[in-house]
Amino acid sequence: MTNVAGTGQCGCLAFYAALGNVTTGLMNPTTEVVAAAGELKRQVINTLLANLRDECLLRPEELEAEVKAVSKRCTASLTMEEKRCALAEHFVSQRKKSIKDAVSLTYWVWPSHIKAMSIHAREAIYVLDVKTCDEVRVQMYGYQDQRLGNGEAVEIGIIQPLATDAALRLFQDLVAAGTLPLVLVLRHSEAGNHFQAVTYDVEKYEEYTRHYDDYATIVIILWPSTGVAPSTPYLILMIG
């Protein structure tokens, strides 16, 4: 487990750590980490903005929830387009903030960010949601092709809850097959929520990255034993 600075931007720092198996320079972000994690954050938000129209058309209820969470205005009288614009303006503002700056709750990582992280990384992201009572829930963030009402094919982020025992079996099978899943841990406490990253042994990670393309087919082999079916060759998993 790798910890990161608790400045309100822990979600972005944890994603940077998990994606690159980075374990140092994160609690007091170094110049190198600030530059690299900041660029990764910018790319993720660019992905989020690029997909915002499609997300709003296909998941309007998620738009409503996020606008209420980040907007300082009453949103009841806003049209759908006005809400989308308000959310886009917020994400642009978030993109400008340095990864080393402390930020308020409205600039924390939300589910839409993690979906964009998955699309950017081209692989599934598993979030272990650890409650204060040590209850753990697991969500898989991924992406899949869907169609808009006019028939246009688009790629959209998805969130799939996983039963804890099924997720554990899946992790065990993936690791046994040589695949290192991208995992974030979200810890809840009275002081606030905090993201951490699961990182791996350096040699094992380097071996995995050298053969990454080979592991896309492993999930297909594992499917019958896990009950989890791949929807793309990028380790993006959905419950079958």
MARNUMAR-18040 format. One record per residue (C-alpha): y, z, x; residue in one letter. Coordinates in steps of 0.25 Angstrom, whole numbers, plus 2048, in hexadecimal, padded with zeros to 3 digits. Each point is the difference from the previous one (the first is absolute). Layout:
N
YZXa
...
REM end
This chain:
240
800800800m
80E7FC805t
80C8077FCn
80E7FA7FFv
80E8047FEa
8048077F3g
80D7F97FDt
7FD7F97F3g
7FB7F4807q
7F2805803c
7FA7F67F8g
8057F4809c
7FD80880Dl
7F28037FBa
7FD7F27FCf
8057FB80Ey
7F780B807a
7F47FC7F7a
8027F1802l
80180080Fg
7F880D803n
80D806806v
7FF80F803t
80C803808t
80F8007FFg
7FF8027F1l
80580F7FEm
80D7FD807n
8007F17FFp
8027FA80Et
8097F4801t
7F47F7801e
7FA8067F3v
80E7FF7F9v
8017F1803a
7F17FC7FDa
7FF8097F4a
80E7FC7FBg
7FC7F1801e
7F38027F9l
8078087F5k
80A7F47FEr
7F47F67FFq
7FA8087F6v
80C8017F7i
8027F1802n
7F27FE7FAt
80480A7F5l
80C7F87FCl
7F97F3801a
7F68057F6n
8098087F7l
8027F57F5r
7F17FE7FFd
7FD80F800e
80B8027F5c
7FA7F57F7l
7F2805801l
80280F801r
80D8037F8p
7FC80F7FEe
80080280Fe
80E7FA801l
80580A7F6e
7FA80C807a
8067FC80Ee
80E7FC7FAv
80080E7FAk
7FC80780Da
80A7F9809v
80C7FC7F7s
80C8097FEk
8047FA7F3r
7FA8017F2c
7F67F47FFt
7FD8007F1a
80B7F67FDs
7FC7F780Cl
7F97F27FEt
7F47FD808m
8077F7809e
80B80B802e
7F580A804k
7FA7F7809r
80D7FD807c
80380F801a
7F2802807l
8037F5809a
80D806804e
7F980D803h
7F67FA809f
80A7F8808v
80880D802s
7F3807804q
7FD7F480Ar
80D803807k
7FD80F803k
7FB80380Es
7F2805801i
80580C807k
80A8057F5d
7FD80A7F6a
8007FB7F2v
8008057F2s
7F48007F6l
8057F27FAt
7FD7FA80Ey
7F2805801w
7F47F7800v
7FB7FD7F2w
7F47F87FBp
8077F3800s
80380280Fh
7F1803803i
7FC7F37F8k
80A7F8809a
7FA80780Cm
7F27FB7FCs
8057F27FEi
80780080Dh
7F4806808a
7F67F67F8r
7F780C7FEe
7FD80B7F7a
80780D802i
7F980D7FBy
80980C7FCv
7FA80E800l
8088087F6d
7FE80E805v
80580A7F5k
80580E803t
7F28067FBc
7F97F780Ad
7FC7F67F5e
7FF7F2806v
8027F37F8r
7FE7F2806v
8087F47FDq
7FE7F2806m
80C7F7801y
7FD7F1801g
8047F37FBy
7FA7F57F8q
8047F27F9d
8058017F2q
8067F67F6r
80E8027FAl
8027FC7F1g
8037F2804n
7F47FE808g
80680280De
7F680680Ba
80780B807v
7FB80B80Ae
80280E7FBi
7FE80E805g
7F58097F9i
7FD80E800i
7F18057FDq
7FC80E7FFp
7F3803806l
7F780C7FDa
7FF80980Bt
7F17FF803d
8017F17FFa
80B7FF80Aa
7F9809809l
7F47F8800r
8087F3802l
80780680Cf
7F3804806q
7FA7F37FEd
80D7F9806l
80080980Cv
7F17FE802a
8027F1800a
80B80180Ag
80C7FE7F7t
80B80A801l
8078017F2p
80F802800l
80380E7FAv
80C8087FDl
80080E7FBv
80A8067F7l
80180F800r
8078077F4h
80680D802s
80B8087FAe
80A7FC80Ba
7FD7F17FDg
7F67F5802n
7FD7FB80Eh
7F87F4805f
7F780080Cq
7F87F5807a
7F1800803v
7FF7FA80Et
7F37FD808y
7FA80280Ed
8087F6809v
7F37F8805e
7FA7FF7F2k
80D7FB7FBy
8027F680Be
7F17FB7FDe
8037FF7F1y
80D7F8802t
7F97F680Ar
7F67FD7F5h
8088027F4y
7FD7F27F9d
7F1803801d
80280D7F7y
8057F87F4a
7F27FC7FDt
7FA80E802i
8068057F3v
7F87F57F8i
7F3805807i
80480F7FCl
8047FC7F1w
7F28037FAp
80080E805s
80E8047FDt
8037F97F3g
80D7FB806v
8027F17FFa
8097F880Ap
80A7F77F9s
8057F980Dt
7FB7FF80Ep
80A80B805y
7F980D7FCl
8088007F3i
7F68087F7l
7FF8017F1m
7F78087F8i
7F57F77FAg
REM end
